[in-house]
Each structure stands twice: as structure tokens, then as C-alpha cells.
């Protein structure tokens, strides 16, 4: 006759609570050479997706939550009323990508109107 270990849950709460140390031990074992996550999860009595979720949560590289910004000042070019504006052929505009955080990006041409860009960024910051 084969004996099997059975866990009896006697409380009202049906979910098992895993300590951080237990989670870290299981996650660390998944990174061992030739480790099979599905077998480890089955042995621990959890679903494979739970073990992958713990790997994702415990192995996140902590970085600054707010992107580092560089102060920028937009200055109007000096104009002299005596000289008429010089019409130059338009240079090919380049694309500027602005990282807004939370995975959002704003792409504009480099010759965008600064006031319009300011209004757009104000609206996006409120979201």
C-alpha cells in the first residue's frame, strides 16, 4: 500500500498563505540548471501560472518610478524689426519621442509649436 501526504484545511479560509521566504525558495529553485517549473509547481501543490507570477513579482529590477527629466527652457529667437524675416527652405524635420511614463510615448516633429506641445503635455499629465 502506498502512502500519500494529504493537507487538511480546517479553517474557513480555503487558500494557502505562502510566506515570502517560501516564495523566494521556490522561485530561486526555478533558476537552477535543468529545473522544470511545471514539476516544481506540481510538487509544491500550486498552478504553474502562480509560480511564474511569483517569479515576475520577485525578480523585478527596481528602478526609478519617475523618469529622470532634464529642465528645458524654450526661448523666442531675437527678432529685429528693421530686417525682414529671411525665408529659408524648410529643413527636413526630425521626429522627437517624449517618454511620458507608464509606457506612454508622445512623438512629434522637431519643429512643433512649443505652445501647442505645452497644452498637449498638460492634458496628458492629468490622465
RODO-2510 file (C-alpha; in nm, 4 decimals, decimal comma):
residues 127
     n   res          X          Y          Z
     1     x     0,0000     0,0000     0,0000
     2     x     0,1303     0,3483    -0,0959
     3     x     0,1098     0,6339     0,1485
     4     x     0,0362     0,9857     0,0233
     5     x     0,0681     1,3032     0,2221
     6     x    -0,2595     1,4931     0,2415
     7     x    -0,3036     1,8507     0,3594
     8     x    -0,6260     1,9005     0,5535
     9     x    -0,7665     2,2536     0,5598
    10     x    -0,9723     2,3005     0,8734
    11     x    -1,0334     2,6739     0,8647
    12     x    -1,2931     2,8673     0,6701
    13     x    -1,0181     3,0136     0,4536
    14     x    -0,9532     2,7818     0,1598
    15     x    -0,6381     2,9430     0,0218
    16     x    -0,2963     2,8582     0,1467
    17     x    -0,0831     3,1531     0,2509
    18     x     0,2772     3,1415     0,1335
    19     x     0,5413     3,3340     0,3244
    20     x     0,7853     3,5461     0,1292
    21     x     1,0658     3,3065     0,2254
    22     x     0,8732     3,0097     0,0820
    23     x     0,8043     3,2004    -0,2394
    24     x     1,1685     3,3066    -0,2703
    25     x     1,2867     2,9484    -0,2126
    26     x     1,0592     2,8129    -0,4865
    27     x     1,1454     3,0926    -0,7299
    28     x     1,5195     3,0506    -0,6694
    29     x     1,4875     2,6789    -0,7397
    30     x     1,3309     2,7517    -1,0801
    31     x     1,6540     2,9203    -1,1914
    32     x     1,8668     2,6138    -1,1214
    33     x     2,0110     2,4362    -1,4285
    34     x     1,7699     2,1812    -1,5761
    35     x     1,4870     2,2926    -1,3426
    36     x     1,1366     2,2263    -1,4703
    37     x     0,8943     2,4878    -1,3450
    38     x     0,5884     2,2719    -1,4099
    39     x     0,7280     1,9860    -1,1994
    40     x     0,8255     2,2218    -0,9191
    41     x     0,4787     2,3775    -0,9163
    42     x     0,3132     2,0353    -0,9123
    43     x     0,5360     1,9259    -0,6222
    44     x     0,4514     2,2437    -0,4276
    45     x     0,0808     2,1970    -0,4975
    46     x     0,0334     2,5192    -0,6925
    47     x    -0,0515     2,6035    -1,0509
    48     x     0,2350     2,6768    -1,2889
    49     x     0,0999     3,0257    -1,3612
    50     x     0,1201     3,1085    -0,9888
    51     x     0,4879     3,0194    -0,9819
    52     x     0,5538     3,2289    -1,2930
    53     x     0,3668     3,5215    -1,1315
    54     x     0,5882     3,4926    -0,8237
    55     x     0,8947     3,4904    -1,0490
    56     x     0,7736     3,8078    -1,2160
    57     x     0,6933     3,9812    -0,8855
    58     x     1,0099     3,8799    -0,7004
    59     x     1,2541     3,9282    -0,9874
    60     x     1,1569     4,2785    -1,0915
    61     x     1,4512     4,5104    -1,1181
    62     x     1,3667     4,8128    -0,9139
    63     x     1,4359     5,1362    -1,0911
    64     x     1,3212     5,4902    -1,0547
    65     x     0,9436     5,5009    -1,0879
    66     x     0,9565     5,8511    -1,2322
    67     x     1,1762     5,9100    -1,5357
    68     x     1,4616     6,1478    -1,4825
    69     x     1,3822     6,4748    -1,6573
    70     x     1,6125     6,7475    -1,7745
    71     x     1,4897     7,1050    -1,7409
    72     x     1,4328     7,2706    -2,0789
    73     x     1,3744     7,6370    -2,1477
    74     x     1,2120     7,7455    -2,4725
    75     x     1,3242     8,0908    -2,5770
    76     x     1,1933     8,3001    -2,8637
    77     x     1,4670     8,3899    -3,1113
    78     x     1,5600     8,7560    -3,1113
    79     x     1,3973     8,9469    -3,3915
    80     x     1,4956     9,2867    -3,5204
    81     x     1,2115     9,4930    -3,6697
    82     x     1,4431     9,6568    -3,9249
    83     x     1,5223     9,3337    -4,1056
    84     x     1,2516     9,1415    -4,2888
    85     x     1,2273     8,7744    -4,1950
    86     x     1,4505     8,5559    -4,4031
    87     x     1,2662     8,2789    -4,5795
    88     x     1,4790     7,9725    -4,5797
    89     x     1,3880     7,6442    -4,7382
    90     x     1,2358     7,4210    -4,4749
    91     x     1,4750     7,1628    -4,3414
    92     x     1,3564     6,8107    -4,3078
    93     x     1,2036     6,7846    -3,9617
    94     x     1,3126     6,5040    -3,7363
    95     x     1,0865     6,3111    -3,5025
    96     x     1,1217     6,3682    -3,1289
    97     x     0,9944     6,0990    -2,8892
    98     x     0,8935     6,2111    -2,5405
    99     x     0,8637     5,9385    -2,2747
   100     x     0,5611     6,0200    -2,0572
   101     x     0,5907     5,7295    -1,8134
   102     x     0,3695     5,4265    -1,7576
   103     x     0,4697     5,3060    -2,1042
   104     x     0,3278     5,6106    -2,2833
   105     x     0,5167     5,7996    -2,5549
   106     x     0,4454     6,1153    -2,7493
   107     x     0,6069     6,1546    -3,0920
   108     x     0,6188     6,4979    -3,2524
   109     x     0,8179     6,6647    -3,5260
   110     x     1,1104     6,8722    -3,4056
   111     x     0,9542     7,1924    -3,5425
   112     x     0,6338     7,1552    -3,3376
   113     x     0,4768     7,4714    -3,1969
   114     x     0,6025     7,4937    -2,8338
   115     x     0,2724     7,6349    -2,7039
   116     x     0,0708     7,3541    -2,8632
   117     x     0,3117     7,0951    -2,7235
   118     x     0,2786     7,2514    -2,3781
   119     x    -0,1022     7,2280    -2,3940
   120     x    -0,0852     6,8658    -2,5072
   121     x     0,1568     6,7681    -2,2315
   122     x    -0,0631     6,9413    -1,9700
   123     x    -0,3625     6,7341    -2,0815
   124     x    -0,1603     6,4112    -2,0786
   125     x    -0,0182     6,4785    -1,7316
   126     x    -0,3700     6,4994    -1,5866
   127     x    -0,4522     6,1478    -1,7057
***
